[in-house]
């Protein structure tokens, strides 16, 4: 007979017997169908009894409970004696002398793939199983199952049933969703019935198994899965975990960024929902805190172009989210492009294995030394893996005692994931406490069923077990452990940092403390910064207004003032002796324009190269004075040379006469053209003006005319020799000015000194070449007669 039908029949016999001892409210109306080889011959037996509300534990005395147990045992004996031949198979039943029965739990522990810590987690989990099953561990363990009804006896790993003595481990389970769901289905259809599922360690596997496990009414407890999606109770109604999702570490990351004053951040994550959801949550928090997201990179397998993009965009503070095998690739590429060192800070998940950058990986072409250099100084955030305080856990062990016991159980081997094995240990204790509370609840309700009677159709017991799991609160080797409504743990968050090639816990985040005091910095492992200060989040751009040295400025201004006085002296000479033959034949009006241009060039020295917030305006004024001054001077020289050229190269008998008005019009036209070019430069590129180009063009034109009139033998008219000297002088000084402007850019004082010297020298030499010969050749009698 099917055990379930046998139990139901015994319950109904119990109901009938209970009516004779005046115990009511035990059994509702139901129909019983026996599942046997002869079930077709047996009719459906309707058993109808009054439906009365079942009394609570406070309403039923201890004597009644004892009588109920006795009647239940009598009912089972009656059934088994009346129907000995129609029962085909039964599971292990309780005999009067038996005190323990077995509970089977399916375990999912990956040992290869993206995360390979299944063996270390299994070792810690079995340590907890032995303690729970043992009677000599301590009073706390003895109190765990006070009813003595059940015993955690066996475990599942990759579909292989392991006995208590664990003589061997067979099979390898990969961190892969397809393999994970296959292993789970295989165990669901393989006896015995499992009470719950422990695992998985990979979030991508837990997401697919937890979607299906609740359909078998199985509570699933993960020891490591951190995907935020697993908090969705609509999709995963019977899922819980002892490791908080990565989204719970995002407030810690935000607080770290604010603590160090980092306002510009970049992100890079692997294209899995686990990392995408965490990154999206972080981006939302950063935007609310007015922190700028410079770049957000996503990669599937090869992070090379994405790491280079971070480097090209000058990203200094980078939050990464990827599996540790991809972390080695990311930091290898970061080493190649130089995205590491004291000026770069990486923030990573805290659930990687210890020394993950030193693990052999054929997919990474960087040496261990290069990876050690690349990962130096990075932070990680994760749920605290070991209690920093010396508090005894529910098992009676101190954190140090647990660590020593685990090392002994692992045979001294360094296994992947052994830095967080406390999570596998505490997960088993949390499930055992929930089972204990469930059995107490069943006993308190005088239920005829115990945990050993669980079937995959028993949704009521599954929901009872899950609710009790959420109410579990105890001290594990990681510290206090409680669960929220989503089945996520509420606990401390550790902040680790690699310093000197070794990961150190530098800070602990306590969410229960007041705002502003939640980060508890360690005094034993303080933060070490190059230069004593944290790096900046970007290349610093600082605007400074540079002013000239006052002594230098005064000196150049005095020299420019003396030049203006010299120009005024030449102007007075030209005006007073304008009717003298020597002056009159050289176009005194054009001479006045030349001297006016010299005054403009001298005046440019008075304008500083940079003057605070008016530096751009000063630069434009200085450029305009130089352009106008040079245009006036050399346009006048060009006009004078043009007049002589036209007069003495004409083939007509009657020589052509050119008045001063025509020459002034030529000067005005040339100045207008230069001003038009200058205005165009101001509009298109006001900060990079090159006024030397205009002087170069005019100098070339004047030089051609000077060559053609060099043979004119009228000294009063022929200034070609001096004009040629002026052109060569200004051309040489203009070239020097261009070189100075392009090469001397770092020192404002030096640039101003050289430019002012060239302007003063060029202007003084030009006006002296034009006017000193006239002053020296002027006859005193001519001057006296004119006076």
Secondary structure, 3 states (H helix, E strand, C coil): CCHHHHHHHHHHHHHHHHHCCCCCCCCCCEEECCCCCCCCCCCCEEECCCCCCCCCHHHCCHHHHHHHHHHHHHHHHHHHHHCCCCCCCCCCCCCCCCCCCEEEEEECCCCEECCCCHHHHHHHHHHHHHHHHCCCCCHHHHCCCCCCCCEEEEEEECCEEECCCCCCCCCCCEECHHHHHHHHHHHHCCCCCEEEEECCCCHHHHHHHHHHHHHHCCEEEECCCCCHHHHCCCCCCCEEECCCCCHHHHHHHHHHHHHCCCCEEEEEEECCHHHHHHHHHHHHHHHHCCCEEEEEEEECCCCHHHHHHHHHCCCCEEEEECCHHHHHHHHHHHHHHCCCCCCCEEEEECCCCCCHHHCCCCCCCCCHHHHHHHHCCCEEEEECCCCCCCCCCCCCCCHHHHHHHHHHHCCCCCCCCCCCHHHHHHHHHHHHHHHHHHHHHHHHCCCCCCHHHCCCCCHHHHHHHHHHHHCCCEEECCEEEEECCCCCEECCEEEEEEECCEEEEEEEECCCCCCCCCEEECCCCCCCCHHHCCCCCCCCCCCCCCCCCHHHHHHHHHHHHHHHHHHHHHHHHHHHCCCCHHHHCCCHHHHHHHHHHHHHHHHHCCCCCCCHHHHHHHHHHHHHHHHHHHHHHHHHHHHHHHHHHHHHCCCCCCCCCCCHHHHHHHHHHHHHHHHHHHHHHHHHHCCCCCCHHHHHHHHHHHHHHHHHCCCCCCCCCCCHHHHHHHHHHHHHHHHHHHHHHHHCCCCHHHHHHHHHHHHHHHHHHHHHHHHHHHHHHCCHHHHHHHC
